[in-house]
Amino acid sequence: MANIARFNVNALDSVFDDLVRGFFVRPVRFDAENSAPAPFRVDVSENDSSYTVRAEIPGVRKEDINVAINGNEVEISAEVKNEKEVKEGEKVLRSERYYGKVYRAFALAHEVDQNATQAKYADGVLELTLPKKAEVAGRQLTIQ
């Protein structure tokens, strides 16, 4: 009678997976200095009279934030400045923080009353209150 050998298929699969896993997957290289920043996150809410925009822009001074409003278009830009302080005898092992300019632009459904807008910046969050411009009713022309 022949001897029967038993193979554990699950163990064989895991050996094969371990062998192939490194072959098809490229190693990940993190190069923070050349990577582009992810745009900052923005929440926009609306009520009957205004829009409220909250933008997360941590690590930026309020003097380095610019907001431009043109009709119904809103542009927010900021510059994160690199303020490295390396002490003598100390070396940086890893630096993942981004330094440079970030920018977001979007259009709203209604035009904004630029004279009544308000902006606050606290704890890394920019909050804009953008009142909607009152719609002007059309003028009826009389024909003479």
HELIX and SHEET records of a PDB file:
HELIX    1   1 VAL A    9  PHE A   24  1                                  16    
HELIX    2   2 LYS A   62  ASP A   64  5                                   3    
HELIX    3   3 GLN A  114  ALA A  116  5                                   3    
SHEET    1   A 4 VAL A  42  GLU A  46  0                                        
SHEET    2   A 4 SER A  50  GLU A  56 -1                                        
SHEET    3   A 4 VAL A 125  PRO A 131 -1                                        
SHEET    4   A 4 GLN A 118  ALA A 122 -1                                        
SHEET    1   B 3 ILE A  65  ASN A  70  0                                        
SHEET    2   B 3 GLU A  73  VAL A  80 -1                                        
SHEET    3   B 3 GLY A 100  ALA A 107 -1                                        
END                                                                             
